[in-house]
Amino acid sequence: MREFVEETESILEASPQMDEEATKFRIIVPFIELLGWDTRSTEVEPEHTVRMATGKTKVDFALQLGDTPVVFVEAKPARSGLDEDSVEQLRSYMRQELDVDWGVVTNGKSFEVLTKGEDGRQEEISLIQFELSDLNERPDLLEILSKGSIQSGKSDEIATQIAQAGDAILHLQQNKERIAMELNSVLLDEIGTSVPLDTGGQATEFIDGLISALEEQRRAIGTSPSPGEEVEVATTPDETVQETNGEYIIKIMKSDSTIATLADDNQSDVMAEATNYLIKNHDLNFVL
C-alpha cells in the first residue's frame, strides 16, 4: 500500500495535468490490482457496456466474479477534481446493473465509494470518501472493495456497520437537545436536585461523547485488531469499551461498582444497546 501511494504521488507530481487515458493506465489499473483483481484476466473488463434508457454507454472498468459485474470503477483525469456530476454518472451506471452493488469514482487523488446496500435497494449512497494520502494511515479503507471481501460478503457487513453508525450519529445530532434534557431528567430523579453539579451540562457532554465514540467507531470499521487486543473507544470515565476475543464489552459503572455489562460482537450494536439501557430503564421510550 505504501509503495502504491508513494509511486502514485510521484506520478501526480511529475504529471499533474494527466488526461483520463493516462490516469487510467498509470494509476487506476495499479489501483485495481492493489484491490486483488487480475487486470490481465476476464475478471476486469475495460469499457464495459451499460445499457441505458436512451441507448448504450460505457463504464471505464467492470470488476467481475465469473461473468457477472459486481463493481464499477469510473475514472476521471488527474487534472480535474471529483464533483457531484462525476458521482451521479457512476450512480446512473450502477442503477442499470442489478448485480453491481459497488462503485468507485476516482481521479487518482480522491476516491468516493458508492453502494446500493445489502438489500439490493436501487439507491446508490455515498459510503466513504478519502484521499490518496489517507491510505498511508488507513490502508483498511480499500478492504471494502477488495476481491476477497466482495467475494466473501465481508464488504456488505462493513457497509452495514458503517451505515448503522452513521444513522446513530445523525439521530443523536438531530435530537441531541431533547435526548440531553431527558437524560438530565433521569439524573435528577436518581440523585436529586441538591447535588452541586451541572447535570444538564453533563448530559449534553455525554451525548457529545457518544457521538465522538460512534464517529471513531465508524472510522475504525474494517480494521482487524490482533486477537485479544484491547481497543479503547469510550470517551467518558463511566464507560469501558473494549474488544476481547472478538467481543465488544461496555461496563456501566456507579461509583466503583458495575451496574450493567453489555456485550455484542458488533461494535455499533453494543453502543446502541448501552444508550438504550441508560434511557429505557427509566421509561423514556427512546430508541436509537
N, C-alpha and C positions, 0 to 999 in steps of 0.2 A: 504494500500500500504506500509506504513512504517513498519507495523508488518511483512508483507511478506519479505521485504528487510532485516530486522533485523534477522528474522529466517533463511533466506537463507544464509546470511553472516555467521551466527553461524554454520550452517551445513557445509559450504565450509571450514571454519576454522578448524572444527573438523575432516573433511574427505576430504582433498584436492585431494586425489587420487581416488575418486569415479569412478567406471566404468559406462558405459552407462545405464545399467538397474537401478542401484541405483540412478543415476542422474534423470532419468525419474520419478521414484517413489517418490523421496524425494523433487524434485524441479520442474520438468516440469509439473506434474499433478497439484500441487497447483497453478502454474503459469496459467495454462489453466482455472482453477476455478476462479482465480482472474479476468480473462477476461469476466466472466459471463457465461461460458459454463459449463453445468452439466456433469461432468465426469462419473456420475453413470447412465446416460441415453444413448440412442442411438445417441444423437447428437454429442457425442465424440466416434469415432471408433478407437481403438488402432490397430496397424498393418494393416492399410488399404491397400488392394491390388491395385497396379498400373500396368496396362498393358503397357509394353514397347515393342519396335520393336523386341527385341530379346527374349522376354518372359515376365515374371512377376517379380515384386519386391514389396517391402512393404515400405510405409512411416510410421513413428512412430505413428502419430496421424492425423486423418482427422476430422475437425470440420464441422458439417453438419447442414444445415437448411432443415428440413424434412429429406428426404433420400438423399439429394444432398450435396456432399462435397464442401465446399466453401473456407476452409483454411487448408493448410497442415502445420503441425508442425514437424520439423525434429530435433531430439535430438542428442547431442554429449556428450561424457563423460566429466565430470567436470575437469578431469585431463589433458584434451587436449585443445588446442586453436581452434578457428574457422579459417579456411583457405579457399582459393578460391575453393578447391575441395569440401568442405562441402557445399558452396553456389551453386556450379554448380550441385551438386547432387540434391538439392532442386529444382533448375531450371528445371532439366530434368523431375522430378516428375510432377511439375506444368504444363509442356508443354503437358503432356499426358491427362490432365483432363481439358476440355474446361471451366467447371464451376468454377474451382479453380483459382480465381484471386489473392489470397493472400497466402503468405507463410512466416514462420519464422523459422530460424535455430538458435539454442542456445545450449550452454553448461552450462547454469545456471548462468554464469558470464557475458557473452557477448551475444548480440542479434543482428540479422540482419533481416530486414523485406523486402520481395520482393513483387512486384505487377506486374500484366500484364497491368494495366491501365484500365480506364473506357470503352475504346473502344474494350476491349477484345483482343487486339493485342497479337500475340504469341511472345512477347518479355518480358521476366521476368527481370525487372530492380530492382536494389537495391534502396529502398526508404529511409530508415533510419537505422542507426546503433547506438547502445547505450550500455552502461554498466549497470550492476545491480545497482551500486551506483547512477547513474543518475536519477533513479526513485524516489529518495527522494525529489529531487528538481523539477523533471518533470514527475509527475505521468500521465500527459496527453499523454505521449508517447505511452501508451498502448491503448488509446481510439480507435486508428485506427484498432485494432484487436479485440475489444470487440464485443460480440454478438449483442448488441444493435446497434452499429454503422454499422456493417456488414449488419444487417437485414434492417436498415432504409435507407441505401445508403450513410450515412454520411461519411463512410470510403472512398468512391470514391471521394467525394467532397474534403476531406482533402488531398488525394493523388494528385488530380488535382492541388490544390493550392500549395502544396509543389513542384510539378513538374514545375509549371509556375514560381514560384520564383527562382527555380534552373536554369531554362532556361534563365531567365532575368539576373541572376548573371553571368552565363557563357558567355552570349553575351557581357555584359559590360566588363568583364575581358579580353575577347579576342579582343575587339575593343576599349579598353579604350583610347589608344593614338589618334586614329582617331576621336573618339567622343569628346575628350577633345579639340582637335585642332578646330573642327567645332564649339563647344560651345564657345571657345575663340574668334573665328571669329565673332560670334554673339555678344559677349560682346563688342568687339572693334567697331563693326558697331553701337552699341547702345550708347556707352559712349565716343567713340573716343580714340585715341592713347595717348593723352596728360595726361590722368589720372595717377597719381603716384601709380600704383597698378600692381602687377604681375598677370595679368588676366589669363595667361597660367597656373600658379600655382593654382589659384582659380578654374579654370575649372577642372583641374585634381583632386583637393580636393573635388569638388562637385561630380564627378563620384565616387571617393572612398567612399564618404559619402553615396551615393545612394546604392552602393554595400553593405556597412555595414548595412544600413537600411533594405535592402532586406534580408540579412542574418539573421538579428534579427527577421524580419517578418516570415521567413521560420521556425526559431526555435519556434516562438510563435504560429504557426498554430496548431489548435486543442485545444488551451486553450479556456476557456469560461469566459471572464470578466463579472462582475456583470452588470446588465442593467444600462446604464448611466455612467459607469466608464470610465474615460479618459485613453487612452493608448498611451503614447508618444513613437514614433518610429523614428522621424526625427533626423538628426544629424547636421543640419545647422540651423542658426538663421532665414533664409529666408523661412523656411518651417514649417508649423504647421500641424502635422498629429495626429489625434485623432479619437477615436471611440465614438460616441454618439448615444445611442439607436440603436445600430446595424449597423450604417453607418459610414464609414471612410471618413474623410474630409481632403483635403490638401488645404491650402491657400498659394498662391504665392504672396509675398509682394514686393513692390518697395517703399523704404523709409518707411513711416508709412501707406501706402495705399495698400489695397488688389486689385491686378490687375487680379486675377483669383481665382476661387474657384472650386475645383473638388471634386466629391463625388461618392462613389460606396459602395455597401455592401460587396465587395470583396477587401481585402487589397492589394493584389498583382496587381489587375486590376487598382486600383486608382493610385498606384505608377507608373505603366506603362503609364497611362494617363498623369501624371504630366511630365514624361520625354518626351513623345510625344509632349506635349504642348510647352515645352521650345525649342524643336528642330523644330517641324513642322511649327510653326508660322513664322519661318524665312526661309522657303523654302529649308530646308536642306534634306528633304525626308528621315529622319531617322525613322525607325520603330523598336520598341523593340519587 
